[in-house]
Amino acid sequence: MRRSRLIIALFALLGGVAAVSAGAQTTDPSPAPQPAPASAEAPPVAAPVAPPAASAPVELPSTPPVSAPPQDEEASFRTFRHDLVNLLILSADGRLLAASAQIAAPDEKDPTRTANKKTPGLLKRALTFAGKDPLVLWIAASNACLTKPGCADPAALTTLQAVDADNAAVWLRTFPADGNAAKAQAIVARMAQAQRYDDYWAADVVALYHALQALPVPAQVLQQGVGPDGARINFATSIASTILPAQLQQLGNFCRGAAGKDEALIGDCISVARKLETGGTFISQKVGFAIEDALVTPGVNRDVMLARQRSGAWQQEKFLELSARFSREAPIAQSYVRLLGSEQNELAAVTALLREQGVRTDPPAGWQPAATRAADDPLQTRPATQH
């Protein structure tokens, strides 16, 4: 979607990626990214599923983007980000510090910023205050992934797997990218035993949103007709989407390739797929449906899956319509953030938001998603930088 040059500049400085996350994707039957959420596209069959976001950012009023924003605007936004980190580093709140670590990611090679105000230093401080907080551990485990996709900090991940062992997402982080089938099957089996799938995207968006409240939204953004709440949601979803697990790609490819093979593996893959469809983001949901579509044979189970897939597409479409109003209707934007915090994942938050706004959560009889484009295969395209 189009963004004003000012918003693009701010996104670039805040998280190195603006168009990705929530709103950088389109709506369609199965796979489709959207605005405020981590929504999005699933991992490709040959490309890593990126932070997709949890979701796409919010649709903001925009003018055709320009190739490079004016230098004074870049300087203004850099100052905003630096001032924000300077404030947040004084906090003793682990989640705010973890949020500041993500906001500081563009400073990795900036010689003017001290080590304690760069991502590693801020994460170390965050762990000091909240070393057993799953969100903080997840962000720490994804630290290197801020600049190098597909990696994880072993120590933080090991602690996270002990703290939140019933979460399939913490095991997904170790999914092999080298084609080791035995290891891949063992991880799928471990994920199948978990009770839920939570990629912490919703919690991260909330933490980032509150961190961004420490300073007023830059005037240059507000002058574009973007409300403070909508702008913060856009920034937060874009940044949070950068650390969605790229391993979704390998998982999707591996499980889709299990068709006609080991029945135990097929059963585990279907179990994992259903967790992806009900937890996490629109991206993980699409990956789950893609896996089931490849493995579930014609019959009642397949019919039920297709009905759930249709409802998911409807909810995403209706959410995109609501999220387009975030910039001008602050109460709706604030409700979305509140629900991300209380419902724990994007999918549940969207369902709750639709109900609060009087929008039906199941499609009317006869409704069908727009025709799916071939390029929208969830396992085929990796969102631009993520979400």
C-alpha positions as CSV (number, residue, x, y, z in Angstrom):
1,M,0.0,0.0,0.0
2,R,1.1,3.5,-0.5
3,R,2.7,5.5,2.2
4,S,3.6,9.2,2.5
5,R,7.3,9.9,2.3
6,L,7.2,11.1,5.9
7,I,5.8,7.9,7.1
8,I,8.2,5.9,5.0
9,A,11.1,7.8,6.5
10,L,9.9,7.2,10.0
11,F,9.3,3.5,9.5
12,A,12.7,3.1,8.0
13,L,14.3,4.8,11.0
14,L,12.2,3.0,13.5
15,G,12.5,-0.5,12.4
16,G,14.1,-0.6,9.0
17,V,10.9,-1.7,7.5
18,A,7.8,0.2,6.9
19,A,5.7,-1.3,4.3
20,V,5.9,-4.7,5.7
21,S,4.1,-5.8,8.7
22,A,0.6,-5.3,9.0
23,G,-0.7,-3.3,6.2
24,A,1.6,-4.3,3.4
25,Q,-0.5,-7.1,2.2
26,T,-3.7,-7.7,0.4
27,T,-6.9,-9.5,1.3
28,D,-7.9,-12.7,-0.3
29,P,-9.4,-16.0,0.4
30,S,-6.8,-17.7,2.3
31,P,-3.7,-15.8,2.4
32,A,-3.7,-12.1,2.9
33,P,-2.0,-9.6,5.0
34,Q,-3.5,-6.6,6.5
35,P,-3.2,-3.3,8.2
36,A,-2.7,-3.2,11.9
37,P,-2.1,-6.9,12.3
38,A,0.7,-9.1,11.8
39,S,-1.4,-10.5,9.2
40,A,-0.1,-11.7,6.2
41,E,1.7,-14.0,4.1
42,A,3.0,-17.3,4.9
43,P,6.3,-18.8,4.3
44,P,7.2,-19.8,0.8
45,V,8.1,-23.1,-0.5
46,A,11.5,-21.8,-1.3
47,A,11.7,-18.6,0.6
48,P,11.6,-17.9,4.3
49,V,8.4,-16.7,5.7
50,A,9.2,-13.5,7.2
51,P,7.9,-11.5,9.9
52,P,5.0,-11.1,8.0
53,A,2.6,-9.6,10.7
54,A,1.7,-11.1,12.6
55,S,0.2,-9.0,10.3
56,A,0.1,-5.7,8.0
57,P,0.2,-2.2,9.2
58,V,-2.6,0.2,9.3
59,E,-3.8,1.9,6.1
60,L,-2.6,5.5,6.4
61,P,-3.5,8.5,4.2
62,S,-0.6,8.8,1.8
63,T,0.9,10.4,-1.2
64,P,2.9,8.5,-3.8
65,P,6.1,7.5,-2.2
66,V,9.4,9.1,-3.2
67,S,12.6,7.3,-3.7
68,A,14.3,9.1,-0.8
69,P,12.9,11.4,1.9
70,P,14.6,14.8,2.3
71,Q,17.6,14.8,4.5
72,D,16.1,17.1,7.1
73,E,13.1,14.8,7.5
74,E,15.5,11.8,8.0
75,A,17.4,13.8,10.6
76,S,14.2,14.7,12.3
77,F,13.0,11.2,12.6
78,R,16.4,9.9,13.7
79,T,16.3,12.5,16.5
80,F,12.8,11.3,17.4
81,R,14.0,7.7,17.6
82,H,17.1,8.5,19.6
83,D,15.2,10.7,22.0
84,L,12.7,7.8,22.5
85,V,15.5,5.3,23.3
86,N,17.2,7.8,25.6
87,L,13.9,8.0,27.6
88,L,13.1,4.3,27.6
89,I,16.5,3.2,28.8
90,L,15.7,4.9,32.1
91,S,12.8,2.5,32.6
92,A,12.9,-0.6,34.9
93,D,10.1,-2.2,32.9
94,G,11.4,-5.2,31.0
95,R,8.9,-5.0,28.2
96,L,9.5,-1.3,27.6
97,L,13.2,-2.0,27.5
98,A,12.7,-4.9,25.1
99,A,10.6,-2.6,22.9
100,S,13.3,0.0,22.9
101,A,15.8,-2.7,21.8
102,Q,13.7,-3.2,18.7
103,I,13.3,0.5,18.1
104,A,17.1,0.9,18.4
105,A,17.8,-1.8,15.7
106,P,18.8,0.8,13.0
107,D,21.7,2.0,15.2
108,E,23.6,-1.2,15.0
109,K,26.5,0.4,13.2
110,D,26.0,4.0,14.4
111,P,29.3,5.2,16.1
112,T,27.5,8.1,17.7
113,R,25.3,5.7,19.9
114,T,26.8,4.2,23.0
115,A,26.6,0.4,23.4
116,N,24.0,0.6,26.2
117,K,21.7,2.3,23.8
118,K,22.0,-0.3,21.1
119,T,19.9,-3.4,20.8
120,P,22.2,-5.9,22.6
121,G,22.7,-3.5,25.6
122,L,19.0,-2.7,25.9
123,L,18.1,-6.4,25.8
124,K,20.6,-7.1,28.5
125,R,19.0,-4.5,30.6
126,A,15.5,-5.8,29.8
127,L,16.5,-9.3,30.9
128,T,17.9,-7.9,34.1
129,F,14.4,-6.7,35.0
130,A,12.3,-9.4,33.4
131,G,14.5,-12.4,32.7
132,K,11.6,-14.9,32.9
133,D,9.1,-12.9,30.9
134,P,8.3,-15.0,27.8
135,L,7.9,-11.9,25.6
136,V,11.3,-10.5,26.7
137,L,12.9,-13.9,26.2
138,W,11.3,-14.2,22.7
139,I,12.7,-10.8,21.7
140,A,16.1,-11.7,23.1
141,A,16.0,-15.0,21.2
142,S,15.2,-13.1,18.1
143,N,17.8,-10.4,18.6
144,A,20.2,-11.4,15.9
145,C,17.2,-11.9,13.6
146,L,16.7,-8.2,13.6
147,T,19.4,-8.0,11.0
148,K,20.0,-11.6,10.1
149,P,16.8,-13.6,9.4
150,G,16.4,-17.1,10.7
151,C,18.6,-17.0,13.7
152,A,18.1,-17.1,17.5
153,D,20.0,-16.6,20.7
154,P,20.5,-20.1,22.1
155,A,20.6,-19.1,25.8
156,A,17.4,-17.0,25.7
157,L,15.7,-19.6,23.6
158,T,16.6,-22.4,26.0
159,T,15.2,-20.5,28.9
160,L,12.1,-19.6,26.9
161,Q,11.5,-23.3,26.1
162,A,11.6,-24.1,29.8
163,V,9.4,-21.1,30.8
164,D,6.7,-21.6,28.0
165,A,7.1,-25.3,27.0
166,D,3.4,-25.6,26.0
167,N,3.8,-23.0,23.3
168,A,4.5,-24.6,19.9
169,A,6.2,-21.4,18.7
170,V,9.2,-21.8,21.0
171,W,10.0,-25.1,19.4
172,L,9.4,-23.8,15.9
173,R,12.4,-21.5,16.4
174,T,14.7,-24.5,16.2
175,F,13.2,-25.9,13.0
176,P,16.1,-26.9,10.7
177,A,16.8,-24.9,7.6
178,D,19.3,-27.5,6.3
179,G,16.8,-30.1,5.2
180,N,17.4,-32.5,8.2
181,A,14.3,-34.6,7.9
182,A,14.8,-36.5,11.2
183,K,15.2,-33.3,13.2
184,A,12.3,-31.6,11.4
185,Q,10.0,-34.6,12.2
186,A,11.1,-34.5,15.9
187,I,10.3,-30.8,16.1
188,V,6.9,-31.2,14.5
189,A,6.1,-34.0,17.0
190,R,7.2,-31.7,19.9
191,M,5.0,-28.9,18.5
192,A,2.1,-31.2,18.2
193,Q,2.3,-32.0,21.9
194,A,2.1,-28.3,22.8
195,Q,-1.2,-26.8,23.9
196,R,-1.2,-23.6,21.7
197,Y,0.8,-21.5,19.2
198,D,1.7,-18.0,20.3
199,D,4.4,-16.0,18.5
200,Y,4.0,-13.1,21.0
201,W,3.2,-10.7,18.2
202,A,0.2,-9.3,19.9
203,A,2.1,-8.8,23.2
204,D,5.0,-7.2,21.3
205,V,2.7,-4.7,19.5
206,V,1.2,-3.7,22.8
207,A,4.7,-3.2,24.4
208,L,5.9,-1.2,21.4
209,Y,2.7,0.9,21.3
210,H,3.2,1.8,25.0
211,A,6.9,2.6,24.4
212,L,5.9,4.9,21.5
213,Q,3.6,6.8,23.9
214,A,6.7,8.1,25.7
215,L,7.0,10.9,23.2
216,P,4.5,12.7,20.9
217,V,4.2,11.4,17.4
218,P,6.3,13.7,15.1
219,A,4.4,16.6,13.8
220,Q,5.4,15.7,10.2
221,V,3.4,12.5,10.5
222,L,0.3,14.2,12.1
223,Q,0.4,16.8,9.3
224,Q,-0.4,14.0,6.8
225,G,-3.7,13.5,8.5
226,V,-2.6,10.5,10.5
227,G,-3.9,10.4,14.1
228,P,-1.5,9.6,16.9
229,D,-3.1,6.2,17.8
230,G,-3.1,5.1,14.2
231,A,0.5,6.1,13.7
232,R,1.7,4.3,16.8
233,I,-0.2,1.1,15.8
234,N,1.4,1.3,12.4
235,F,4.8,1.8,13.8
236,A,4.3,-1.0,16.4
237,T,2.9,-3.6,14.0
238,S,5.7,-2.9,11.4
239,I,8.4,-3.4,14.0
240,A,6.9,-6.4,15.7
241,S,6.5,-8.1,12.4
242,T,10.2,-8.1,11.8
243,I,10.7,-10.9,14.3
244,L,7.9,-13.2,13.4
245,P,9.5,-16.7,13.0
246,A,11.0,-17.2,9.5
247,Q,10.9,-21.0,10.3
248,L,7.2,-21.0,9.3
249,Q,8.5,-21.4,5.8
250,Q,10.4,-24.5,6.4
251,L,7.6,-26.0,8.6
252,G,5.1,-25.3,5.8
253,N,7.2,-26.8,3.1
254,F,8.1,-29.9,5.2
255,C,4.5,-30.7,6.3
256,R,3.0,-30.1,2.8
257,G,5.6,-32.6,1.5
258,A,4.4,-35.2,4.0
259,A,1.3,-36.0,1.9
260,G,1.1,-39.7,1.2
261,K,3.9,-40.5,3.6
262,D,4.2,-41.5,7.3
263,E,0.7,-41.4,8.9
264,A,2.2,-40.3,12.3
265,L,3.9,-37.4,10.7
266,I,0.8,-36.4,8.8
267,G,-1.2,-36.5,12.1
268,D,1.4,-34.3,13.8
269,C,1.5,-31.8,11.0
270,I,-2.3,-31.5,11.0
271,S,-2.3,-31.0,14.8
272,V,0.3,-28.3,14.4
273,A,-1.6,-26.7,11.5
274,R,-4.7,-26.4,13.6
275,K,-2.7,-24.6,16.3
276,L,-1.4,-22.2,13.7
277,E,-5.0,-21.5,12.5
278,T,-6.3,-20.5,15.9
279,G,-3.2,-18.8,17.5
280,G,-0.7,-16.2,16.4
281,T,-1.4,-14.0,13.4
282,F,-3.1,-14.1,10.0
283,I,0.2,-15.2,8.6
284,S,0.5,-18.3,10.8
285,Q,-3.2,-19.0,10.1
286,K,-2.6,-19.0,6.4
287,V,0.3,-21.4,6.8
288,G,-1.9,-23.7,8.9
289,F,-4.6,-23.8,6.2
290,A,-2.0,-24.4,3.5
291,I,-0.7,-27.4,5.4
292,E,-4.2,-28.8,6.0
293,D,-5.2,-28.2,2.4
294,A,-2.3,-30.5,1.3
295,L,-2.9,-33.2,3.9
296,V,-6.6,-33.5,4.6
297,T,-8.4,-35.8,2.2
298,P,-11.9,-35.1,0.9
299,G,-14.7,-35.7,3.4
300,V,-16.2,-34.1,6.5
301,N,-12.8,-33.0,8.0
302,R,-11.9,-31.2,4.8
303,D,-15.3,-29.5,4.5
304,V,-14.9,-28.3,8.1
305,M,-11.4,-27.0,7.3
306,L,-12.7,-25.1,4.2
307,A,-15.5,-23.5,6.2
308,R,-13.0,-22.3,8.8
309,Q,-10.7,-21.0,6.1
310,R,-13.6,-19.1,4.6
311,S,-14.5,-17.5,7.9
312,G,-10.8,-16.6,8.4
313,A,-10.8,-14.8,5.1
314,W,-14.0,-13.0,5.9
315,Q,-12.7,-11.8,9.3
316,Q,-9.5,-10.5,7.7
317,E,-11.4,-8.6,5.1
318,K,-13.7,-7.0,7.7
319,F,-10.7,-6.2,9.9
320,L,-9.0,-4.5,7.0
321,E,-12.0,-2.3,6.6
322,L,-12.0,-1.4,10.3
323,S,-8.2,-0.8,10.5
324,A,-8.5,1.7,7.7
325,R,-10.4,3.9,10.1
326,F,-7.8,3.8,12.9
327,S,-6.2,7.0,11.8
328,R,-9.4,9.0,12.1
329,E,-11.3,7.1,14.8
330,A,-9.1,6.9,17.9
331,P,-11.6,4.8,20.0
332,I,-11.4,1.9,17.5
333,A,-7.6,2.0,17.3
334,Q,-7.5,2.0,21.1
335,S,-9.9,-0.9,21.4
336,Y,-7.7,-2.9,19.0
337,V,-4.6,-2.3,21.2
338,R,-6.6,-3.2,24.3
339,L,-7.8,-6.4,22.8
340,L,-4.4,-7.4,21.6
341,G,-3.4,-7.2,25.2
342,S,-6.3,-9.1,26.6
343,E,-6.8,-11.7,23.9
344,Q,-3.1,-12.6,23.5
345,N,-3.0,-13.1,19.8
346,E,-4.0,-11.2,16.6
347,L,-6.7,-13.7,15.5
348,A,-8.6,-13.6,18.8
349,A,-8.2,-9.8,19.1
350,V,-9.7,-9.3,15.6
351,T,-12.6,-11.6,16.4
352,A,-13.3,-9.6,19.6
353,L,-12.9,-6.3,17.8
354,L,-15.4,-7.3,15.1
355,R,-17.9,-8.3,17.8
356,E,-17.5,-5.0,19.7
357,Q,-18.0,-3.0,16.5
358,G,-21.2,-5.0,15.6
359,V,-19.6,-6.8,12.6
360,R,-20.5,-10.4,12.1
361,T,-17.6,-12.8,12.5
362,D,-18.9,-15.4,10.0
363,P,-19.6,-14.7,6.3
364,P,-23.1,-14.5,5.0
365,A,-24.5,-17.4,2.9
366,G,-23.0,-17.4,-0.5
367,W,-20.1,-15.1,0.3
368,Q,-16.8,-16.2,-1.1
369,P,-13.3,-14.7,-0.9
370,A,-11.9,-12.8,-3.9
371,A,-10.2,-15.1,-6.4
372,T,-6.9,-16.2,-5.0
373,R,-3.9,-15.2,-7.1
374,A,-1.2,-17.8,-7.7
375,A,1.4,-15.5,-6.0
376,D,-0.7,-15.5,-2.9
377,D,0.3,-19.0,-2.0
378,P,1.2,-18.6,1.7
379,L,4.2,-20.7,1.3
380,Q,5.4,-18.9,-1.7
381,T,6.2,-15.3,-0.9
382,R,8.0,-13.7,1.9
383,P,6.6,-10.4,3.0
384,A,8.8,-7.5,2.3
385,T,10.7,-7.1,5.4
386,Q,8.5,-8.0,7.6
387,H,5.5,-8.9,8.8
